[in-house]
């Protein structure tokens, strides 16, 4: 499986999880399980933010760390409302 195909498969999995704003528990649990499967530590802060610590690739352990931030929720469509 190519990296692109794997990425698209993960995206499709995540896309099947309903996650409107203020209702992110299911997708948060999915990411926690994904981190566990990779043996990466994860934790939630009191506000519910999820942090997953992904170790450096072999040979890159001394490189500066990278932080990627994103949202787990999505804006859900409201019937009858148009932008």
HELIX and SHEET records of a PDB file:
HELIX    1   1 UNK A    3  UNK A   15  1                                  13    
HELIX    2   2 UNK A   25  UNK A   37  1                                  13    
SHEET    1   A 2 UNK A  42  UNK A  44  0                                        
SHEET    2   A 2 UNK A  50  UNK A  52 -1                                        
END                                                                             
